[in-house]
């Protein structure tokens, strides 16, 4: 899915965001989740967020060009500032990689996140995934890294080039549009998790707007399907590492800060359990 045009423009001019009651309520969830979730720790780990395949920029209030859109320090609707807070709440350091990945660049991180790779409509000079880049990432995963791929729908992200990487793990993003939402028809993007199973430990109502879907091979494991049967989340073990794929960047501020969605939707609480699950899975990988 994609933040609104207005929110994307606003992120280019607002340097600081005043966090209101709704955002404070979302952050309060960090202190209200079960003890089992709090027992998970990522102290000493680092999560590296890609800023190469998604390298959109805008001009900030000081007139300087800066990265935005699914970034740790983007506090607007399009940002991942709350997603960053989840990682940090477990002791994980949040970092950014603004160049093509290599084994050397990735080795200092335990997690590497690629989100919604650019297309020309979003970035006039997109950096597409290449076979050479994919081989570097594969080597890092094989050595024990955890890769998180968060795709989007075909109108907002590159899927064919991303599949150069995903296919190596038996995770294929289908170049199709599902969960298309028109206006505020939130029900069209509703995903009910009624019987908790990995990566979740409790029931949730998720919101994923305008996504693609997944097809699996090579023993990859399905995790979450919608009511129509489309696969939205899956993972694969590879060497000493692991790869997780999801068909939407679903944890950005617009749908985690409690402002826009009806109260039954709880992407933020689900995101907390999601990160805890990733940390737990990594702790079980061979070292």
VENUR-V694535 format. One record per pair of residues at least 12 apart in sequence whose C-alpha atoms are under 6 Angstrom apart, sorted by the first residue. I is the first residue (numbers start at 0). J is the second residue. Records with the same first field share a line. If there is no record, write none. Layout:
I = J / J
This chain:
0 = 151 / 208 / 209 / 210
2 = 77
6 = 76
10 = 75
11 = 57 / 58 / 59
12 = 59 / 60
13 = 60
14 = 60
21 = 257 / 258
22 = 256
25 = 256
40 = 89
41 = 89 / 90 / 91
42 = 90 / 91
44 = 91 / 109
45 = 91 / 92 / 93 / 108 / 109
46 = 93 / 108 / 110 / 111
47 = 94 / 95 / 111
48 = 95 / 111 / 112
49 = 95 / 96 / 112 / 113
50 = 96 / 97
51 = 97 / 98
52 = 116 / 126
53 = 116 / 117
55 = 67 / 122
71 = 83
76 = 252 / 253
78 = 251 / 252
79 = 251 / 252
101 = 135
102 = 135 / 139
109 = 144
110 = 145 / 146
111 = 146
112 = 147 / 148
113 = 148
114 = 149 / 150
115 = 150 / 151 / 156
116 = 156 / 157
117 = 156 / 157
118 = 156 / 157
128 = 160 / 161
133 = 164
140 = 240
141 = 237 / 238 / 239 / 240
142 = 239
143 = 239 / 240
144 = 240
145 = 240 / 241 / 242
146 = 242
147 = 242 / 243
148 = 244
149 = 245 / 246 / 247 / 248
150 = 246 / 247
151 = 210 / 211 / 246 / 247
152 = 176 / 209 / 210 / 211
153 = 174
169 = 215 / 216 / 217 / 219
170 = 215
171 = 213 / 214
172 = 212 / 213
173 = 212 / 213
175 = 211
176 = 210 / 211
177 = 209 / 210 / 211
178 = 208 / 209 / 210
179 = 209
180 = 208
188 = 206 / 207 / 208
189 = 205 / 206
190 = 204 / 205 / 206 / 225
191 = 204
198 = 273 / 276
199 = 272
204 = 264 / 265
205 = 264 / 266
207 = 249
210 = 246 / 247
211 = 246
212 = 230 / 231 / 246
213 = 230
219 = 234 / 235
220 = 233 / 234
221 = 233
231 = 245 / 246
232 = 244 / 245
239 = 285
255 = 267
